[in-house]
């Protein structure tokens, strides 16, 4: 039963990572291509930048720092 939950958790995290990579790729392609980018790329980039601009100042930086601290602690505990 634990193996099933571990596999579901791995698949879930892989899906989340793939979605984040897709958003980042769309943002980068929108920056590179500009107005020549596809409507999907422009739409994802517009939604992502709108979301980040709607956040209060410092929230994104705080979340990034918390993620960095989590990764550092997790890496240290593995060693």
PDB file with one MODEL, atoms N, CA, C and O in Angstrom:
MODEL        1
ATOM      1  N   UNK A   1       0.821  -1.190   0.000  1.00  0.00           N
ATOM      2  CA  UNK A   1       0.000   0.000   0.000  1.00  0.00           C
ATOM      3  C   UNK A   1       0.868   1.259   0.000  1.00  0.00           C
ATOM      4  O   UNK A   1       0.556   2.241  -0.673  1.00  0.00           O
ATOM      5  N   UNK A   2       1.976   1.214   0.774  1.00  0.00           N
ATOM      6  CA  UNK A   2       2.885   2.362   0.794  1.00  0.00           C
ATOM      7  C   UNK A   2       3.541   2.584  -0.559  1.00  0.00           C
ATOM      8  O   UNK A   2       3.796   3.721  -0.955  1.00  0.00           O
ATOM      9  N   UNK A   3       3.816   1.480  -1.275  1.00  0.00           N
ATOM     10  CA  UNK A   3       4.416   1.606  -2.597  1.00  0.00           C
ATOM     11  C   UNK A   3       3.482   2.312  -3.552  1.00  0.00           C
ATOM     12  O   UNK A   3       3.927   3.089  -4.396  1.00  0.00           O
ATOM     13  N   UNK A   4       2.184   2.051  -3.430  1.00  0.00           N
ATOM     14  CA  UNK A   4       1.200   2.696  -4.300  1.00  0.00           C
ATOM     15  C   UNK A   4       1.165   4.197  -4.039  1.00  0.00           C
ATOM     16  O   UNK A   4       1.151   4.995  -4.977  1.00  0.00           O
ATOM     17  N   UNK A   5       1.152   4.581  -2.756  1.00  0.00           N
ATOM     18  CA  UNK A   5       1.146   5.999  -2.412  1.00  0.00           C
ATOM     19  C   UNK A   5       2.437   6.689  -2.842  1.00  0.00           C
ATOM     20  O   UNK A   5       2.408   7.831  -3.301  1.00  0.00           O
ATOM     21  N   UNK A   6       3.548   6.014  -2.699  1.00  0.00           N
ATOM     22  CA  UNK A   6       4.826   6.585  -3.126  1.00  0.00           C
ATOM     23  C   UNK A   6       4.845   6.781  -4.632  1.00  0.00           C
ATOM     24  O   UNK A   6       5.338   7.797  -5.123  1.00  0.00           O
ATOM     25  N   UNK A   7       4.314   5.818  -5.363  1.00  0.00           N
ATOM     26  CA  UNK A   7       4.275   5.949  -6.827  1.00  0.00           C
ATOM     27  C   UNK A   7       3.327   7.068  -7.246  1.00  0.00           C
ATOM     28  O   UNK A   7       3.643   7.828  -8.161  1.00  0.00           O
ATOM     29  N   UNK A   8       2.170   7.182  -6.594  1.00  0.00           N
ATOM     30  CA  UNK A   8       1.233   8.264  -6.908  1.00  0.00           C
ATOM     31  C   UNK A   8       1.872   9.613  -6.601  1.00  0.00           C
ATOM     32  O   UNK A   8       1.706  10.565  -7.363  1.00  0.00           O
ATOM     33  N   UNK A   9       2.595   9.700  -5.499  1.00  0.00           N
ATOM     34  CA  UNK A   9       3.259  10.953  -5.134  1.00  0.00           C
ATOM     35  C   UNK A   9       4.337  11.316  -6.155  1.00  0.00           C
ATOM     36  O   UNK A   9       4.474  12.484  -6.520  1.00  0.00           O
ATOM     37  N   UNK A  10       5.100  10.328  -6.617  1.00  0.00           N
ATOM     38  CA  UNK A  10       6.121  10.594  -7.639  1.00  0.00           C
ATOM     39  C   UNK A  10       5.494  11.065  -8.942  1.00  0.00           C
ATOM     40  O   UNK A  10       5.997  11.994  -9.576  1.00  0.00           O
ATOM     41  N   UNK A  11       4.406  10.433  -9.341  1.00  0.00           N
ATOM     42  CA  UNK A  11       3.722  10.836 -10.575  1.00  0.00           C
ATOM     43  C   UNK A  11       3.143  12.244 -10.426  1.00  0.00           C
ATOM     44  O   UNK A  11       3.207  13.051 -11.354  1.00  0.00           O
ATOM     45  N   UNK A  12       2.586  12.525  -9.266  1.00  0.00           N
ATOM     46  CA  UNK A  12       2.040  13.867  -9.014  1.00  0.00           C
ATOM     47  C   UNK A  12       3.099  14.945  -9.093  1.00  0.00           C
ATOM     48  O   UNK A  12       2.894  15.982  -9.725  1.00  0.00           O
ATOM     49  N   UNK A  13       4.244  14.700  -8.446  1.00  0.00           N
ATOM     50  CA  UNK A  13       5.315  15.683  -8.484  1.00  0.00           C
ATOM     51  C   UNK A  13       5.891  15.836  -9.890  1.00  0.00           C
ATOM     52  O   UNK A  13       6.288  16.933 -10.283  1.00  0.00           O
ATOM     53  N   UNK A  14       5.938  14.746 -10.644  1.00  0.00           N
ATOM     54  CA  UNK A  14       6.407  14.834 -12.032  1.00  0.00           C
ATOM     55  C   UNK A  14       5.460  15.688 -12.858  1.00  0.00           C
ATOM     56  O   UNK A  14       5.908  16.464 -13.703  1.00  0.00           O
ATOM     57  N   UNK A  15       4.155  15.560 -12.629  1.00  0.00           N
ATOM     58  CA  UNK A  15       3.177  16.381 -13.352  1.00  0.00           C
ATOM     59  C   UNK A  15       3.307  17.849 -12.975  1.00  0.00           C
ATOM     60  O   UNK A  15       3.210  18.725 -13.835  1.00  0.00           O
ATOM     61  N   UNK A  16       3.525  18.121 -11.696  1.00  0.00           N
ATOM     62  CA  UNK A  16       3.694  19.514 -11.247  1.00  0.00           C
ATOM     63  C   UNK A  16       4.963  20.115 -11.855  1.00  0.00           C
ATOM     64  O   UNK A  16       4.947  21.253 -12.326  1.00  0.00           O
ATOM     65  N   UNK A  17       6.052  19.360 -11.845  1.00  0.00           N
ATOM     66  CA  UNK A  17       7.297  19.854 -12.425  1.00  0.00           C
ATOM     67  C   UNK A  17       7.150  20.094 -13.924  1.00  0.00           C
ATOM     68  O   UNK A  17       7.675  21.077 -14.446  1.00  0.00           O
ATOM     69  N   UNK A  18       6.443  19.207 -14.620  1.00  0.00           N
ATOM     70  CA  UNK A  18       6.235  19.387 -16.059  1.00  0.00           C
ATOM     71  C   UNK A  18       5.406  20.635 -16.335  1.00  0.00           C
ATOM     72  O   UNK A  18       5.689  21.372 -17.279  1.00  0.00           O
ATOM     73  N   UNK A  19       4.383  20.876 -15.518  1.00  0.00           N
ATOM     74  CA  UNK A  19       3.552  22.066 -15.699  1.00  0.00           C
ATOM     75  C   UNK A  19       4.357  23.346 -15.452  1.00  0.00           C
ATOM     76  O   UNK A  19       4.225  24.317 -16.197  1.00  0.00           O
ATOM     77  N   UNK A  20       5.178  23.346 -14.420  1.00  0.00           N
ATOM     78  CA  UNK A  20       6.008  24.520 -14.147  1.00  0.00           C
ATOM     79  C   UNK A  20       7.025  24.764 -15.264  1.00  0.00           C
ATOM     80  O   UNK A  20       7.277  25.906 -15.646  1.00  0.00           O
ATOM     81  N   UNK A  21       7.599  23.690 -15.775  1.00  0.00           N
ATOM     82  CA  UNK A  21       8.545  23.827 -16.890  1.00  0.00           C
ATOM     83  C   UNK A  21       7.846  24.362 -18.139  1.00  0.00           C
ATOM     84  O   UNK A  21       8.432  25.147 -18.885  1.00  0.00           O
ATOM     85  N   UNK A  22       6.605  23.948 -18.371  1.00  0.00           N
ATOM     86  CA  UNK A  22       5.840  24.456 -19.512  1.00  0.00           C
ATOM     87  C   UNK A  22       5.568  25.944 -19.364  1.00  0.00           C
ATOM     88  O   UNK A  22       5.679  26.691 -20.337  1.00  0.00           O
ATOM     89  N   UNK A  23       5.217  26.383 -18.170  1.00  0.00           N
ATOM     90  CA  UNK A  23       4.972  27.806 -17.932  1.00  0.00           C
ATOM     91  C   UNK A  23       6.249  28.604 -18.136  1.00  0.00           C
ATOM     92  O   UNK A  23       6.228  29.653 -18.780  1.00  0.00           O
ATOM     93  N   UNK A  24       7.354  28.122 -17.598  1.00  0.00           N
ATOM     94  CA  UNK A  24       8.628  28.830 -17.755  1.00  0.00           C
ATOM     95  C   UNK A  24       9.046  28.866 -19.214  1.00  0.00           C
ATOM     96  O   UNK A  24       9.533  29.891 -19.690  1.00  0.00           O
ATOM     97  N   UNK A  25       8.864  27.765 -19.933  1.00  0.00           N
ATOM     98  CA  UNK A  25       9.186  27.723 -21.360  1.00  0.00           C
ATOM     99  C   UNK A  25       8.338  28.720 -22.139  1.00  0.00           C
ATOM    100  O   UNK A  25       8.849  29.413 -23.019  1.00  0.00           O
ATOM    101  N   UNK A  26       7.054  28.798 -21.828  1.00  0.00           N
ATOM    102  CA  UNK A  26       6.187  29.765 -22.512  1.00  0.00           C
ATOM    103  C   UNK A  26       6.607  31.198 -22.213  1.00  0.00           C
ATOM    104  O   UNK A  26       6.580  32.046 -23.105  1.00  0.00           O
ATOM    105  N   UNK A  27       6.992  31.478 -20.984  1.00  0.00           N
ATOM    106  CA  UNK A  27       7.469  32.820 -20.649  1.00  0.00           C
ATOM    107  C   UNK A  27       8.732  33.167 -21.436  1.00  0.00           C
ATOM    108  O   UNK A  27       8.850  34.266 -21.978  1.00  0.00           O
ATOM    109  N   UNK A  28       9.672  32.228 -21.494  1.00  0.00           N
ATOM    110  CA  UNK A  28      10.916  32.481 -22.227  1.00  0.00           C
ATOM    111  C   UNK A  28      10.676  32.630 -23.723  1.00  0.00           C
ATOM    112  O   UNK A  28      11.255  33.510 -24.361  1.00  0.00           O
ATOM    113  N   UNK A  29       9.823  31.775 -24.288  1.00  0.00           N
ATOM    114  CA  UNK A  29       9.517  31.889 -25.714  1.00  0.00           C
ATOM    115  C   UNK A  29       8.802  33.196 -26.024  1.00  0.00           C
ATOM    116  O   UNK A  29       9.026  33.787 -27.080  1.00  0.00           O
ATOM    117  N   UNK A  30       7.952  33.648 -25.126  1.00  0.00           N
ATOM    118  CA  UNK A  30       7.269  34.926 -25.335  1.00  0.00           C
ATOM    119  C   UNK A  30       8.258  36.086 -25.308  1.00  0.00           C
ATOM    120  O   UNK A  30       8.118  37.049 -26.062  1.00  0.00           O
ATOM    121  N   UNK A  31       9.249  35.988 -24.442  1.00  0.00           N
ATOM    122  CA  UNK A  31      10.281  37.029 -24.388  1.00  0.00           C
ATOM    123  C   UNK A  31      11.113  37.019 -25.668  1.00  0.00           C
ATOM    124  O   UNK A  31      11.418  38.072 -26.228  1.00  0.00           O
ATOM    125  N   UNK A  32      11.475  35.824 -26.124  1.00  0.00           N
ATOM    126  CA  UNK A  32      12.329  35.711 -27.306  1.00  0.00           C
ATOM    127  C   UNK A  32      11.575  36.082 -28.578  1.00  0.00           C
ATOM    128  O   UNK A  32      12.073  36.853 -29.399  1.00  0.00           O
ATOM    129  N   UNK A  33      10.372  35.530 -28.738  1.00  0.00           N
ATOM    130  CA  UNK A  33       9.634  35.729 -29.983  1.00  0.00           C
ATOM    131  C   UNK A  33       8.817  37.014 -30.020  1.00  0.00           C
ATOM    132  O   UNK A  33       8.556  37.552 -31.096  1.00  0.00           O
ATOM    133  N   UNK A  34       8.418  37.502 -28.870  1.00  0.00           N
ATOM    134  CA  UNK A  34       7.643  38.734 -28.814  1.00  0.00           C
ATOM    135  C   UNK A  34       6.262  38.559 -29.419  1.00  0.00           C
ATOM    136  O   UNK A  34       5.554  37.609 -29.085  1.00  0.00           O
ATOM    137  N   UNK A  35       5.872  39.470 -30.310  1.00  0.00           N
ATOM    138  CA  UNK A  35       4.538  39.442 -30.913  1.00  0.00           C
ATOM    139  C   UNK A  35       4.364  38.308 -31.915  1.00  0.00           C
ATOM    140  O   UNK A  35       3.235  37.998 -32.296  1.00  0.00           O
ATOM    141  N   UNK A  36       5.449  37.686 -32.346  1.00  0.00           N
ATOM    142  CA  UNK A  36       5.360  36.590 -33.308  1.00  0.00           C
ATOM    143  C   UNK A  36       5.033  35.254 -32.651  1.00  0.00           C
ATOM    144  O   UNK A  36       4.893  34.243 -33.339  1.00  0.00           O
ATOM    145  N   UNK A  37       4.910  35.241 -31.326  1.00  0.00           N
ATOM    146  CA  UNK A  37       4.654  33.987 -30.626  1.00  0.00           C
ATOM    147  C   UNK A  37       3.212  33.530 -30.848  1.00  0.00           C
ATOM    148  O   UNK A  37       2.327  34.328 -31.156  1.00  0.00           O
ATOM    149  N   UNK A  38       3.006  32.244 -30.685  1.00  0.00           N
ATOM    150  CA  UNK A  38       1.703  31.621 -30.858  1.00  0.00           C
ATOM    151  C   UNK A  38       0.718  32.141 -29.802  1.00  0.00           C
ATOM    152  O   UNK A  38       1.132  32.676 -28.774  1.00  0.00           O
ATOM    153  N   UNK A  39      -0.577  31.982 -30.059  1.00  0.00           N
ATOM    154  CA  UNK A  39      -1.583  32.472 -29.115  1.00  0.00           C
ATOM    155  C   UNK A  39      -1.526  31.710 -27.789  1.00  0.00           C
ATOM    156  O   UNK A  39      -1.785  32.290 -26.734  1.00  0.00           O
ATOM    157  N   UNK A  40      -1.188  30.412 -27.830  1.00  0.00           N
ATOM    158  CA  UNK A  40      -1.066  29.644 -26.599  1.00  0.00           C
ATOM    159  C   UNK A  40       0.072  30.175 -25.737  1.00  0.00           C
ATOM    160  O   UNK A  40      -0.087  30.371 -24.533  1.00  0.00           O
ATOM    161  N   UNK A  41       1.212  30.402 -26.363  1.00  0.00           N
ATOM    162  CA  UNK A  41       2.385  30.909 -25.639  1.00  0.00           C
ATOM    163  C   UNK A  41       2.095  32.290 -25.072  1.00  0.00           C
ATOM    164  O   UNK A  41       2.408  32.573 -23.916  1.00  0.00           O
ATOM    165  N   UNK A  42       1.495  33.149 -25.889  1.00  0.00           N
ATOM    166  CA  UNK A  42       1.176  34.502 -25.427  1.00  0.00           C
ATOM    167  C   UNK A  42       0.147  34.474 -24.303  1.00  0.00           C
ATOM    168  O   UNK A  42       0.239  35.257 -23.357  1.00  0.00           O
ATOM    169  N   UNK A  43      -0.827  33.583 -24.400  1.00  0.00           N
ATOM    170  CA  UNK A  43      -1.844  33.481 -23.352  1.00  0.00           C
ATOM    171  C   UNK A  43      -1.279  33.001 -22.029  1.00  0.00           C
ATOM    172  O   UNK A  43      -1.603  33.550 -20.975  1.00  0.00           O
ATOM    173  N   UNK A  44      -0.434  31.977 -22.078  1.00  0.00           N
ATOM    174  CA  UNK A  44       0.178  31.463 -20.847  1.00  0.00           C
ATOM    175  C   UNK A  44       1.083  32.529 -20.238  1.00  0.00           C
ATOM    176  O   UNK A  44       1.074  32.734 -19.024  1.00  0.00           O
ATOM    177  N   UNK A  45       1.859  33.206 -21.075  1.00  0.00           N
ATOM    178  CA  UNK A  45       2.753  34.251 -20.571  1.00  0.00           C
ATOM    179  C   UNK A  45       1.954  35.407 -19.971  1.00  0.00           C
ATOM    180  O   UNK A  45       2.333  35.952 -18.935  1.00  0.00           O
ATOM    181  N   UNK A  46       0.863  35.777 -20.611  1.00  0.00           N
ATOM    182  CA  UNK A  46       0.030  36.871 -20.096  1.00  0.00           C
ATOM    183  C   UNK A  46      -0.576  36.497 -18.750  1.00  0.00           C
ATOM    184  O   UNK A  46      -0.592  37.315 -17.830  1.00  0.00           O
ATOM    185  N   UNK A  47      -1.078  35.265 -18.626  1.00  0.00           N
ATOM    186  CA  UNK A  47      -1.662  34.811 -17.364  1.00  0.00           C
ATOM    187  C   UNK A  47      -0.616  34.728 -16.256  1.00  0.00           C
ATOM    188  O   UNK A  47      -0.880  35.126 -15.122  1.00  0.00           O
ATOM    189  N   UNK A  48       0.568  34.215 -16.577  1.00  0.00           N
ATOM    190  CA  UNK A  48       1.615  34.083 -15.563  1.00  0.00           C
ATOM    191  C   UNK A  48       2.111  35.447 -15.092  1.00  0.00           C
ATOM    192  O   UNK A  48       2.277  35.662 -13.891  1.00  0.00           O
ATOM    193  N   UNK A  49       2.348  36.369 -16.021  1.00  0.00           N
ATOM    194  CA  UNK A  49       2.812  37.700 -15.609  1.00  0.00           C
ATOM    195  C   UNK A  49       1.710  38.453 -14.873  1.00  0.00           C
ATOM    196  O   UNK A  49       1.999  39.199 -13.938  1.00  0.00           O
ATOM    197  N   UNK A  50       0.453  38.275 -15.276  1.00  0.00           N
ATOM    198  CA  UNK A  50      -0.653  38.907 -14.552  1.00  0.00           C
ATOM    199  C   UNK A  50      -0.758  38.397 -13.129  1.00  0.00           C
ATOM    200  O   UNK A  50      -1.005  39.168 -12.202  1.00  0.00           O
ATOM    201  N   UNK A  51      -0.569  37.084 -12.955  1.00  0.00           N
ATOM    202  CA  UNK A  51      -0.600  36.504 -11.614  1.00  0.00           C
ATOM    203  C   UNK A  51       0.536  37.041 -10.753  1.00  0.00           C
ATOM    204  O   UNK A  51       0.327  37.417  -9.599  1.00  0.00           O
ATOM    205  N   UNK A  52       1.739  37.075 -11.322  1.00  0.00           N
ATOM    206  CA  UNK A  52       2.892  37.552 -10.541  1.00  0.00           C
ATOM    207  C   UNK A  52       2.772  39.031 -10.212  1.00  0.00           C
ATOM    208  O   UNK A  52       3.221  39.459  -9.148  1.00  0.00           O
ATOM    209  N   UNK A  53       2.175  39.824 -11.100  1.00  0.00           N
ATOM    210  CA  UNK A  53       2.008  41.248 -10.829  1.00  0.00           C
ATOM    211  C   UNK A  53       0.904  41.500  -9.810  1.00  0.00           C
ATOM    212  O   UNK A  53       0.922  42.524  -9.127  1.00  0.00           O
ATOM    213  N   UNK A  54      -0.058  40.583  -9.696  1.00  0.00           N
ATOM    214  CA  UNK A  54      -1.149  40.754  -8.738  1.00  0.00           C
ATOM    215  C   UNK A  54      -0.732  40.416  -7.313  1.00  0.00           C
ATOM    216  O   UNK A  54      -1.407  40.812  -6.363  1.00  0.00           O
ATOM    217  N   UNK A  55       0.367  39.693  -7.152  1.00  0.00           N
ATOM    218  CA  UNK A  55       0.840  39.345  -5.808  1.00  0.00           C
ATOM    219  C   UNK A  55       1.371  40.583  -5.101  1.00  0.00           C
ATOM    220  O   UNK A  55       1.978  41.447  -5.735  1.00  0.00           O
ATOM    221  N   UNK A  56       1.150  40.676  -3.799  1.00  0.00           N
ATOM    222  CA  UNK A  56       1.739  41.783  -3.047  1.00  0.00           C
ATOM    223  C   UNK A  56       3.271  41.719  -3.113  1.00  0.00           C
ATOM    224  O   UNK A  56       3.841  40.640  -3.279  1.00  0.00           O
ATOM    225  N   UNK A  57       3.929  42.865  -2.985  1.00  0.00           N
ATOM    226  CA  UNK A  57       5.396  42.874  -3.071  1.00  0.00           C
ATOM    227  C   UNK A  57       6.031  41.963  -2.019  1.00  0.00           C
ATOM    228  O   UNK A  57       5.627  41.953  -0.857  1.00  0.00           O
ATOM    229  N   UNK A  58       7.007  41.221  -2.444  1.00  0.00           N
ATOM    230  CA  UNK A  58       7.760  40.376  -1.531  1.00  0.00           C
ATOM    231  C   UNK A  58       7.234  38.963  -1.385  1.00  0.00           C
ATOM    232  O   UNK A  58       7.950  38.104  -0.870  1.00  0.00           O
ATOM    233  N   UNK A  59       6.013  38.686  -1.815  1.00  0.00           N
ATOM    234  CA  UNK A  59       5.456  37.347  -1.652  1.00  0.00           C
ATOM    235  C   UNK A  59       6.213  36.351  -2.520  1.00  0.00           C
ATOM    236  O   UNK A  59       6.580  35.273  -2.052  1.00  0.00           O
ATOM    237  N   UNK A  60       6.448  36.699  -3.771  1.00  0.00           N
ATOM    238  CA  UNK A  60       7.164  35.792  -4.662  1.00  0.00           C
ATOM    239  C   UNK A  60       8.585  35.559  -4.164  1.00  0.00           C
ATOM    240  O   UNK A  60       9.077  34.431  -4.187  1.00  0.00           O
ATOM    241  N   UNK A  61       9.239  36.617  -3.717  1.00  0.00           N
ATOM    242  CA  UNK A  61      10.587  36.472  -3.174  1.00  0.00           C
ATOM    243  C   UNK A  61      10.575  35.599  -1.924  1.00  0.00           C
ATOM    244  O   UNK A  61      11.460  34.762  -1.748  1.00  0.00           O
ATOM    245  N   UNK A  62       9.594  35.783  -1.063  1.00  0.00           N
ATOM    246  CA  UNK A  62       9.489  34.960   0.139  1.00  0.00           C
ATOM    247  C   UNK A  62       9.272  33.495  -0.182  1.00  0.00           C
ATOM    248  O   UNK A  62       9.878  32.626   0.445  1.00  0.00           O
ATOM    249  N   UNK A  63       8.406  33.208  -1.163  1.00  0.00           N
ATOM    250  CA  UNK A  63       8.173  31.822  -1.562  1.00  0.00           C
ATOM    251  C   UNK A  63       9.423  31.206  -2.177  1.00  0.00           C
ATOM    252  O   UNK A  63       9.730  30.039  -1.935  1.00  0.00           O
ATOM    253  N   UNK A  64      10.140  31.991  -2.972  1.00  0.00           N
ATOM    254  CA  UNK A  64      11.378  31.490  -3.574  1.00  0.00           C
ATOM    255  C   UNK A  64      12.418  31.181  -2.490  1.00  0.00           C
ATOM    256  O   UNK A  64      13.117  30.171  -2.571  1.00  0.00           O
ATOM    257  N   UNK A  65      12.521  32.042  -1.485  1.00  0.00           N
ATOM    258  CA  UNK A  65      13.467  31.800  -0.396  1.00  0.00           C
ATOM    259  C   UNK A  65      13.071  30.582   0.431  1.00  0.00           C
ATOM    260  O   UNK A  65      13.934  29.799   0.830  1.00  0.00           O
ATOM    261  N   UNK A  66      11.782  30.415   0.690  1.00  0.00           N
ATOM    262  CA  UNK A  66      11.331  29.226   1.419  1.00  0.00           C
ATOM    263  C   UNK A  66      11.639  27.950   0.638  1.00  0.00           C
ATOM    264  O   UNK A  66      12.059  26.951   1.221  1.00  0.00           O
ATOM    265  N   UNK A  67      11.434  27.980  -0.668  1.00  0.00           N
ATOM    266  CA  UNK A  67      11.750  26.808  -1.490  1.00  0.00           C
ATOM    267  C   UNK A  67      13.243  26.523  -1.468  1.00  0.00           C
ATOM    268  O   UNK A  67      13.649  25.364  -1.389  1.00  0.00           O
ATOM    269  N   UNK A  68      14.061  27.558  -1.536  1.00  0.00           N
ATOM    270  CA  UNK A  68      15.506  27.393  -1.494  1.00  0.00           C
ATOM    271  C   UNK A  68      15.959  26.807  -0.150  1.00  0.00           C
ATOM    272  O   UNK A  68      16.819  25.927  -0.115  1.00  0.00           O
ATOM    273  N   UNK A  69      15.388  27.288   0.936  1.00  0.00           N
ATOM    274  CA  UNK A  69      15.723  26.768   2.261  1.00  0.00           C
ATOM    275  C   UNK A  69      15.308  25.303   2.368  1.00  0.00           C
ATOM    276  O   UNK A  69      16.051  24.484   2.907  1.00  0.00           O
ATOM    277  N   UNK A  70      14.120  24.974   1.853  1.00  0.00           N
ATOM    278  CA  UNK A  70      13.639  23.585   1.882  1.00  0.00           C
ATOM    279  C   UNK A  70      14.585  22.671   1.120  1.00  0.00           C
ATOM    280  O   UNK A  70      14.938  21.597   1.609  1.00  0.00           O
ATOM    281  N   UNK A  71      14.994  23.081  -0.062  1.00  0.00           N
ATOM    282  CA  UNK A  71      15.899  22.260  -0.875  1.00  0.00           C
ATOM    283  C   UNK A  71      17.244  22.101  -0.173  1.00  0.00           C
ATOM    284  O   UNK A  71      17.821  21.013  -0.178  1.00  0.00           O
ATOM    285  N   UNK A  72      17.743  23.171   0.427  1.00  0.00           N
ATOM    286  CA  UNK A  72      19.034  23.102   1.115  1.00  0.00           C
ATOM    287  C   UNK A  72      18.969  22.152   2.316  1.00  0.00           C
ATOM    288  O   UNK A  72      19.882  21.355   2.530  1.00  0.00           O
ATOM    289  N   UNK A  73      17.894  22.239   3.091  1.00  0.00           N
ATOM    290  CA  UNK A  73      17.766  21.368   4.257  1.00  0.00           C
ATOM    291  C   UNK A  73      17.591  19.918   3.824  1.00  0.00           C
ATOM    292  O   UNK A  73      18.180  19.015   4.417  1.00  0.00           O
ATOM    293  N   UNK A  74      16.791  19.697   2.802  1.00  0.00           N
ATOM    294  CA  UNK A  74      16.575  18.333   2.310  1.00  0.00           C
ATOM    295  C   UNK A  74      17.875  17.718   1.781  1.00  0.00           C
ATOM    296  O   UNK A  74      18.139  16.538   2.007  1.00  0.00           O
ATOM    297  N   UNK A  75      18.688  18.519   1.077  1.00  0.00           N
ATOM    298  CA  UNK A  75      19.952  18.031   0.571  1.00  0.00           C
ATOM    299  C   UNK A  75      20.926  17.729   1.723  1.00  0.00           C
ATOM    300  O   UNK A  75      21.687  16.764   1.664  1.00  0.00           O
ATOM    301  N   UNK A  76      20.890  18.545   2.737  1.00  0.00           N
ATOM    302  CA  UNK A  76      21.784  18.331   3.885  1.00  0.00           C
ATOM    303  C   UNK A  76      21.395  17.081   4.664  1.00  0.00           C
ATOM    304  O   UNK A  76      22.264  16.357   5.150  1.00  0.00           O
ATOM    305  N   UNK A  77      20.094  16.825   4.786  1.00  0.00           N
ATOM    306  CA  UNK A  77      19.647  15.631   5.513  1.00  0.00           C
ATOM    307  C   UNK A  77      19.952  14.351   4.774  1.00  0.00           C
ATOM    308  O   UNK A  77      20.119  13.306   5.404  1.00  0.00           O
ATOM    309  N   UNK A  78      20.031  14.399   3.444  1.00  0.00           N
ATOM    310  CA  UNK A  78      20.372  13.212   2.649  1.00  0.00           C
ATOM    311  C   UNK A  78      21.832  12.824   2.825  1.00  0.00           C
ATOM    312  O   UNK A  78      22.176  11.644   2.758  1.00  0.00           O
ATOM    313  N   UNK A  79      22.685  13.808   3.048  1.00  0.00           N
ATOM    314  CA  UNK A  79      24.132  13.538   3.135  1.00  0.00           C
ATOM    315  C   UNK A  79      24.501  12.809   4.392  1.00  0.00           C
ATOM    316  O   UNK A  79      25.676  12.510   4.610  1.00  0.00           O
TER     317      UNK A  79
ENDMDL
END
